[in-house]
Amino acid sequence: MRTGARFPRHLLALLVVLLVAGACTPGGSDSSGSEGQVVLKLSANAVKGGKNAHEAEWLEDWAIPAFEKQMADQGKKVDVQFVGSGADDEDFKTKLALDLKVGGGPDVISVDGPWVGEFAQAGYLKPLAEVAGSEVDSWDGWQQMPKPVIGIMEFDGKRYGVPQGTDGRVLFYNKALFTKAGLGASWQPKSWDEILRTARQLKAKLPGVTPLQINAGTSMGEATTAQGFLPLLAAAGKGIYDEQAGTWQAGAAVRDVLGFYQSVYREGLGDPRLQQRADGRDRSFAQFADGKIAVLAEGDYFWRSVITPTQGLAPMKDRDQAVGYALIPAKQPGAGVNGQDFVSLSGGGGWVINPNSKHAKEAWALIAFLASRPAVEELVKREPRLTSRNDVNQSALEDPLLIFIAEKVLPITTTRPGVAIYPQVSQAIQEATEQVATGKADSEKATKDYAAKLGKVVGADKVSSG
């Protein structure tokens, strides 16, 4: 080629595609090592000394060496290479989606549960059994996992991954404030009416204290949907999305939930100004820790990371004595999803296999090892957390709140739908709760407005008023 001559544009484009595909090939440019050695690449949004450091340390220092030894004892040469990241979750997700789209990416990947359906719909993931074979369904680990937790990594009734960690939502309350208001230190409401009666008594007896904090509005973001609206919707007997019918809920249950929000904020049982602040959720944490909020609907993250006595974001030195926790009751006994008296919502993530992996059998063996009892127990030693395994939760957890959630919450919990359009639905939910919390609309109008927005997002034929 002559010096200075232009490279043909169509050949340049082809070269770029080939380079990208080569760089993103599962397991690197060559996922087999010398003399039959299998090379697996394992990716998680974790890095030593940074984001999710405990997980990165567990993987690099314990899990990977232990798995490689297990394989060696079986006469198999497997080299696992960890690909860590400390990126923002959305940036990690975007890069992962791009890699999978062009047939690249690591062999085994840690993903957030709500991504599963979205990636499956896009063709980036396939069911585990389809990728790795029948041994997936016969794995004994499934028997140790509550059905709702397994559902975190399912889509359309098929298992796309193995759940690793999870959480649960409860009602936290300040025992001292309850006692001061004449309510006693032990509380477990059995209906929405009982929650409201308690909040009214707190308001009457404790001027200057916000009785009840239920996240609402767009400033709270996904916390509005996941900590407030969706658990309440489950308490009203409905899920937000019906996978079998492919429809989204906008009926009487939604109106009931918005009616509950209306009671909270129109009666002054909650602080509507808090819901409109960009830092409203952090302020609610601080106010609870300072004894300015009596009841707070939150997940176990609040207990183990926010008000933990020594290193919390809003530490409470007397947390274990001062803070109680209760199950979220159905609207009335038996009115929750599946006829339940109590409900919750859980998130979490897990391990999936890249459908383009050249070593799917070994990738499944790695996942089964990472989710085995010894491996998960080792992780919990490094960072106390709820796991997907009942046996580990029973043997390794010592924190009373985590034990409470493992025993009482996980068997009755629900999850968010993992479909691509969910974030837009969540935004519509946040806007509906904001209308009610700020007094711009009553529950009836807010429900109608929500149904109309939902129709524009998912299609009018996909909106259920039942």
DRENFI-592778 format. One record per residue (C-alpha): residue in one letter; x, y, z. Coordinates in nm, 3 decimals, padded with zeros to 5 digits. Layout:
# DRENFI-592778
- a/X/Y/Z
...
***
This chain:
# DRENFI-592778
- m/00.000/00.000/00.000
- r/00.130/00.348/-00.084
- t/00.242/00.567/00.205
- g/-00.040/00.808/00.287
- a/-00.304/00.608/00.099
- r/-00.642/00.582/00.272
- f/-00.744/00.249/00.413
- p/-01.082/00.149/00.255
- r/-01.360/00.245/00.497
- h/-01.545/-00.085/00.472
- l/-01.224/-00.281/00.544
- l/-01.147/-00.053/00.838
- a/-01.491/-00.118/00.986
- l/-01.443/-00.492/00.942
- l/-01.103/-00.473/01.113
- v/-01.255/-00.289/01.411
- v/-01.527/-00.554/01.450
- l/-01.272/-00.833/01.435
- l/-01.049/-00.664/01.691
- v/-01.341/-00.607/01.930
- a/-01.465/-00.963/01.891
- g/-01.114/-01.097/01.949
- a/-01.068/-00.886/02.261
- c/-01.401/-01.000/02.404
- t/-01.380/-01.372/02.328
- p/-01.484/-01.574/02.636
- g/-01.180/-01.683/02.830
- g/-00.961/-01.443/02.630
- s/-00.821/-01.502/02.283
- d/-00.755/-01.866/02.370
- s/-00.951/-02.018/02.655
- s/-00.748/-02.341/02.655
- g/-00.405/-02.350/02.811
- s/-00.116/-02.578/02.733
- e/-00.144/-02.955/02.758
- g/-00.522/-02.960/02.785
- q/-00.550/-02.700/03.056
- v/-00.886/-02.522/03.066
- v/-00.881/-02.147/03.127
- l/-01.195/-01.992/03.277
- k/-01.248/-01.622/03.322
- l/-01.459/-01.518/03.621
- s/-01.599/-01.167/03.647
- a/-01.760/-00.975/03.933
- n/-01.804/-00.609/04.011
- a/-01.562/-00.636/04.301
- v/-01.201/-00.537/04.355
- k/-00.957/-00.570/04.642
- g/-00.931/-00.250/04.841
- g/-01.238/-00.104/04.671
- k/-01.592/-00.193/04.577
- n/-01.718/-00.519/04.730
- a/-01.366/-00.581/04.860
- h/-01.468/-00.877/05.079
- e/-01.607/-01.059/04.777
- a/-01.295/-00.995/04.570
- e/-01.071/-01.116/04.853
- w/-01.284/-01.428/04.898
- l/-01.267/-01.508/04.527
- e/-00.897/-01.444/04.476
- d/-00.754/-01.565/04.806
- w/-00.980/-01.859/04.885
- a/-01.244/-01.967/04.630
- i/-01.036/-01.979/04.314
- p/-00.736/-02.162/04.467
- a/-00.972/-02.407/04.640
- f/-01.163/-02.478/04.319
- e/-00.846/-02.525/04.115
- k/-00.721/-02.775/04.376
- q/-01.055/-02.958/04.367
- m/-01.027/-02.989/03.991
- a/-00.664/-03.100/04.014
- d/-00.763/-03.372/04.264
- q/-01.004/-03.496/03.995
- g/-00.727/-03.500/03.739
- k/-00.841/-03.184/03.560
- k/-00.623/-02.882/03.487
- v/-00.833/-02.568/03.531
- d/-00.694/-02.216/03.553
- v/-00.945/-01.957/03.679
- q/-00.858/-01.597/03.602
- f/-01.046/-01.332/03.800
- v/-01.159/-01.023/03.611
- g/-01.251/-00.773/03.882
- s/-01.412/-00.432/03.847
- g/-01.488/-00.142/04.077
- a/-01.718/00.039/03.836
- d/-02.061/00.188/03.893
- d/-02.320/-00.090/03.863
- e/-02.478/00.057/03.552
- d/-02.137/00.097/03.385
- f/-02.052/-00.263/03.470
- k/-02.386/-00.375/03.331
- t/-02.341/-00.176/03.010
- k/-01.996/-00.317/02.941
- l/-02.116/-00.669/03.016
- a/-02.412/-00.630/02.779
- l/-02.184/-00.506/02.501
- d/-01.946/-00.799/02.550
- l/-02.227/-01.054/02.546
- k/-02.387/-00.890/02.244
- v/-02.077/-00.955/02.029
- g/-02.027/-01.307/02.163
- g/-01.760/-01.211/02.415
- g/-01.728/-01.170/02.788
- p/-01.603/-01.393/03.073
- d/-01.716/-01.753/03.116
- v/-01.874/-01.705/03.459
- i/-02.028/-01.372/03.559
- s/-02.179/-01.224/03.873
- v/-02.495/-01.030/03.782
- d/-02.774/-00.852/03.965
- g/-03.100/-01.047/03.969
- p/-03.311/-00.789/03.780
- w/-03.066/-00.807/03.488
- v/-03.146/-01.172/03.423
- g/-03.476/-01.129/03.241
- e/-03.349/-00.826/03.055
- f/-03.042/-01.012/02.928
- a/-03.248/-01.323/02.852
- q/-03.496/-01.121/02.645
- a/-03.207/-00.969/02.453
- g/-03.063/-01.314/02.382
- y/-02.750/-01.255/02.591
- l/-02.822/-01.536/02.839
- k/-02.968/-01.885/02.808
- p/-03.110/-02.119/03.076
- l/-02.840/-02.294/03.277
- a/-02.950/-02.644/03.180
- e/-02.948/-02.550/02.813
- v/-02.591/-02.424/02.842
- a/-02.435/-02.675/03.081
- g/-02.654/-02.986/03.063
- s/-02.881/-03.193/03.283
- e/-02.647/-03.198/03.583
- v/-02.765/-02.845/03.657
- d/-03.112/-02.960/03.757
- s/-02.978/-03.246/03.971
- w/-02.748/-03.020/04.175
- d/-02.818/-03.073/04.545
- g/-02.775/-02.703/04.627
- w/-03.122/-02.618/04.498
- q/-03.274/-02.807/04.791
- q/-03.113/-02.561/05.033
- m/-03.261/-02.252/04.869
- p/-03.608/-02.107/04.934
- k/-03.818/-02.101/04.619
- p/-03.857/-01.719/04.622
- v/-03.478/-01.682/04.642
- i/-03.421/-01.918/04.350
- g/-03.668/-01.696/04.164
- i/-03.420/-01.407/04.180
- m/-03.223/-01.576/03.903
- e/-03.519/-01.715/03.707
- f/-03.710/-01.584/03.408
- d/-04.019/-01.730/03.244
- g/-03.998/-02.024/03.485
- k/-03.643/-02.121/03.383
- r/-03.323/-02.102/03.585
- y/-03.065/-01.874/03.432
- g/-02.830/-01.857/03.729
- v/-02.757/-01.959/04.086
- p/-02.839/-01.698/04.353
- q/-02.556/-01.603/04.585
- g/-02.678/-01.338/04.828
- t/-03.012/-01.180/04.903
- d/-03.188/-00.945/05.145
- g/-03.529/-00.869/05.287
- r/-03.750/-00.574/05.382
- v/-03.899/-00.525/05.728
- l/-04.036/-00.247/05.949
- f/-03.769/-00.109/06.181
- y/-03.891/00.078/06.489
- n/-03.745/00.266/06.784
- k/-03.830/00.082/07.103
- a/-03.767/00.382/07.327
- l/-04.008/00.601/07.129
- f/-04.271/00.326/07.135
- t/-04.237/00.289/07.510
- k/-04.256/00.666/07.560
- a/-04.577/00.674/07.354
- g/-04.729/00.401/07.568
- l/-04.707/00.132/07.301
- g/-04.455/-00.101/07.462
- a/-04.126/-00.223/07.316
- s/-04.264/-00.527/07.133
- w/-04.456/-00.462/06.809
- q/-04.587/-00.676/06.525
- p/-04.873/-00.516/06.332
- k/-05.114/-00.754/06.162
- s/-05.275/-00.511/05.918
- w/-05.237/-00.170/05.755
- d/-05.500/-00.032/05.991
- e/-05.286/-00.137/06.285
- i/-04.981/00.038/06.136
- l/-05.183/00.357/06.092
- r/-05.329/00.338/06.444
- t/-04.978/00.303/06.584
- a/-04.855/00.598/06.376
- r/-05.145/00.815/06.495
- q/-05.069/00.736/06.859
- l/-04.702/00.816/06.805
- k/-04.797/01.149/06.648
- a/-05.028/01.236/06.936
- k/-04.780/01.143/07.208
- l/-04.448/01.252/07.052
- p/-04.452/01.602/06.899
- g/-04.152/01.659/06.674
- v/-04.116/01.291/06.585
- t/-04.213/01.162/06.239
- p/-04.417/00.849/06.313
- l/-04.368/00.663/05.985
- q/-04.122/00.680/05.694
- i/-04.239/00.506/05.376
- n/-04.027/00.604/05.076
- a/-04.216/00.797/04.809
- g/-04.140/01.015/04.508
- t/-03.881/01.039/04.234
- s/-03.604/01.180/04.451
- m/-03.591/00.853/04.642
- g/-03.551/00.670/04.311
- e/-03.565/00.291/04.315
- a/-03.584/00.299/04.695
- t/-03.942/00.427/04.655
- t/-04.034/00.127/04.444
- a/-03.839/-00.146/04.619
- q/-03.862/-00.037/04.983
- g/-04.213/00.103/04.977
- f/-04.448/00.048/04.686
- l/-04.375/-00.311/04.583
- p/-04.384/-00.461/04.933
- l/-04.713/-00.281/04.990
- l/-04.846/-00.408/04.656
- a/-04.759/-00.763/04.763
- a/-04.940/-00.686/05.089
- a/-05.244/-00.589/04.883
- g/-05.235/-00.928/04.710
- k/-05.070/-00.850/04.376
- g/-04.734/-00.856/04.203
- i/-04.641/-00.573/03.970
- y/-04.587/-00.808/03.675
- d/-04.763/-01.127/03.572
- e/-04.506/-01.330/03.378
- q/-04.758/-01.579/03.239
- a/-04.994/-01.313/03.109
- g/-04.724/-01.059/03.031
- t/-04.929/-00.785/03.199
- w/-04.853/-00.507/03.449
- q/-05.074/-00.429/03.747
- a/-05.271/-00.105/03.757
- g/-05.590/-00.211/03.928
- a/-05.751/-00.199/04.272
- a/-05.437/-00.317/04.450
- v/-05.244/-00.017/04.317
- r/-05.523/00.213/04.432
- d/-05.511/00.050/04.777
- v/-05.136/00.110/04.803
- l/-05.167/00.472/04.696
- g/-05.454/00.504/04.942
- f/-05.218/00.393/05.218
- y/-04.965/00.655/05.107
- q/-05.247/00.909/05.113
- s/-05.333/00.825/05.473
- v/-04.970/00.850/05.579
- y/-04.895/01.185/05.420
- r/-05.229/01.366/05.439
- e/-05.258/01.289/05.808
- g/-04.905/01.410/05.873
- l/-04.788/01.065/05.979
- g/-04.497/01.096/05.737
- d/-04.289/01.395/05.628
- p/-04.364/01.486/05.262
- r/-04.068/01.729/05.250
- l/-03.830/01.442/05.311
- q/-03.964/01.266/05.001
- q/-03.877/01.560/04.777
- r/-03.515/01.608/04.878
- a/-03.231/01.464/04.670
- d/-03.072/01.341/04.994
- g/-03.404/01.238/05.149
- r/-03.317/00.875/05.204
- d/-02.988/00.957/05.376
- r/-03.171/01.213/05.590
- s/-03.427/00.950/05.687
- f/-03.141/00.725/05.801
- a/-02.992/01.003/06.013
- q/-03.328/01.102/06.160
- f/-03.407/00.745/06.259
- a/-03.065/00.714/06.425
- d/-03.131/01.041/06.610
- g/-03.471/00.928/06.738
- k/-03.664/01.162/06.506
- i/-03.835/00.887/06.303
- a/-04.018/00.611/06.486
- v/-04.087/00.354/06.211
- l/-03.885/00.303/05.894
- a/-03.953/00.055/05.612
- e/-03.614/-00.065/05.489
- g/-03.400/-00.365/05.400
- d/-03.137/-00.536/05.610
- y/-02.879/-00.307/05.446
- f/-03.007/-00.040/05.687
- w/-02.928/-00.258/05.987
- r/-02.588/-00.396/05.883
- s/-02.443/-00.094/05.701
- v/-02.625/00.223/05.813
- i/-02.696/00.196/06.187
- t/-02.433/-00.064/06.270
- p/-02.278/00.059/06.597
- t/-01.916/00.102/06.494
- q/-01.879/00.172/06.122
- g/-02.230/00.265/06.009
- l/-02.324/00.559/05.792
- a/-02.549/00.674/06.078
- p/-02.425/00.459/06.367
- m/-02.638/00.375/06.668
- k/-02.422/00.258/06.956
- d/-02.725/00.103/07.125
- r/-02.873/-00.042/06.804
- d/-02.916/-00.396/06.935
- q/-03.112/-00.277/07.239
- a/-03.291/00.025/07.088
- v/-03.414/-00.101/06.750
- g/-03.687/-00.352/06.692
- y/-03.805/-00.506/06.366
- a/-04.134/-00.647/06.249
- l/-04.271/-00.825/05.944
- i/-04.464/-00.617/05.691
- p/-04.828/-00.719/05.732
- a/-05.076/-00.780/05.454
- k/-05.347/-00.517/05.411
- q/-05.548/-00.744/05.633
- p/-05.477/-01.101/05.746
- g/-05.468/-01.338/05.450
- a/-05.489/-01.060/05.192
- g/-05.126/-01.072/05.078
- v/-04.989/-01.251/04.774
- n/-05.056/-01.626/04.790
- g/-05.301/-01.560/05.074
- q/-05.016/-01.461/05.306
- d/-05.049/-01.272/05.635
- f/-04.706/-01.110/05.593
- v/-04.494/-01.014/05.293
- s/-04.158/-00.877/05.190
- l/-03.941/-00.800/04.888
- s/-03.592/-00.934/04.825
- g/-03.318/-00.845/04.584
- g/-02.983/-01.002/04.521
- g/-02.773/-01.147/04.248
- g/-02.589/-01.460/04.148
- w/-02.374/-01.645/03.901
- v/-02.453/-01.706/03.534
- i/-02.270/-01.884/03.252
- n/-02.185/-01.701/02.934
- p/-02.371/-01.898/02.664
- n/-02.070/-01.848/02.436
- s/-01.828/-02.014/02.680
- k/-01.617/-02.289/02.524
- h/-01.606/-02.467/02.858
- a/-01.964/-02.466/02.988
- k/-01.923/-02.788/03.190
- e/-01.625/-02.649/03.380
- a/-01.804/-02.314/03.417
- w/-02.097/-02.493/03.581
- a/-01.857/-02.681/03.811
- l/-01.712/-02.346/03.917
- i/-02.056/-02.199/03.989
- a/-02.163/-02.508/04.184
- f/-01.845/-02.474/04.390
- l/-01.891/-02.100/04.453
- a/-02.247/-02.168/04.573
- s/-02.155/-02.473/04.780
- r/-02.193/-02.473/05.157
- p/-01.818/-02.458/05.237
- a/-01.759/-02.172/04.993
- v/-02.054/-01.965/05.112
- e/-01.964/-02.025/05.477
- e/-01.616/-01.892/05.404
- l/-01.767/-01.579/05.245
- v/-01.991/-01.518/05.548
- k/-01.687/-01.540/05.776
- r/-01.539/-01.247/05.589
- e/-01.860/-01.045/05.569
- p/-02.175/-01.140/05.764
- r/-02.462/-01.139/05.515
- l/-02.776/-01.323/05.416
- t/-02.704/-01.601/05.172
- s/-02.921/-01.801/04.938
- r/-02.856/-02.123/05.134
- n/-03.070/-02.221/05.431
- d/-02.799/-02.444/05.577
- v/-02.544/-02.161/05.579
- n/-02.791/-01.911/05.719
- q/-02.872/-02.156/05.998
- s/-02.512/-02.246/06.081
- a/-02.313/-01.930/06.014
- l/-02.536/-01.632/06.087
- e/-02.510/-01.484/06.435
- d/-02.671/-01.143/06.386
- p/-03.030/-01.153/06.522
- l/-03.180/-00.942/06.242
- l/-03.020/-01.152/05.969
- i/-03.141/-01.468/06.142
- f/-03.491/-01.317/06.164
- i/-03.493/-01.242/05.791
- a/-03.351/-01.582/05.699
- e/-03.611/-01.766/05.906
- k/-03.918/-01.543/05.877
- v/-03.880/-01.328/05.566
- l/-03.714/-01.533/05.292
- p/-03.985/-01.803/05.288
- i/-04.255/-01.540/05.216
- t/-04.068/-01.286/05.006
- t/-04.122/-01.159/04.651
- t/-03.886/-01.015/04.389
- r/-03.877/-00.743/04.126
- p/-03.944/-00.844/03.765
- g/-03.626/-00.883/03.563
- v/-03.743/-00.739/03.234
- a/-03.595/-00.463/03.025
- i/-03.888/-00.226/03.062
- y/-03.905/-00.245/03.442
- p/-03.703/00.075/03.508
- q/-03.962/00.277/03.313
- v/-04.243/00.116/03.511
- s/-04.058/00.197/03.832
- q/-04.031/00.560/03.726
- a/-04.409/00.573/03.675
- i/-04.457/00.422/04.022
- q/-04.233/00.685/04.177
- e/-04.427/00.963/04.005
- a/-04.759/00.823/04.130
- t/-04.642/00.808/04.491
- e/-04.502/01.158/04.462
- q/-04.839/01.291/04.346
- v/-05.001/01.149/04.657
- a/-04.726/01.231/04.907
- t/-04.711/01.595/04.798
- g/-05.090/01.633/04.785
- k/-05.101/01.704/04.412
- a/-05.351/01.422/04.360
- d/-05.557/01.183/04.566
- s/-05.513/00.807/04.535
- e/-05.795/00.777/04.280
- k/-05.650/01.029/04.037
- a/-05.294/00.911/04.092
- t/-05.400/00.557/04.005
- k/-05.565/00.673/03.682
- d/-05.261/00.880/03.588
- y/-05.034/00.587/03.663
- a/-05.242/00.350/03.449
- a/-05.227/00.596/03.160
- k/-04.847/00.634/03.187
- l/-04.811/00.259/03.221
- g/-05.009/00.210/02.902
- k/-04.771/00.436/02.714
- v/-04.471/00.247/02.849
- v/-04.578/-00.116/02.809
- g/-04.875/-00.084/02.572
- a/-05.239/-00.049/02.669
- d/-05.303/-00.418/02.604
- k/-05.039/-00.508/02.865
- v/-05.205/-00.316/03.149
- s/-05.416/-00.517/03.392
- s/-05.689/-00.353/03.595
- g/-05.780/-00.677/03.769
***
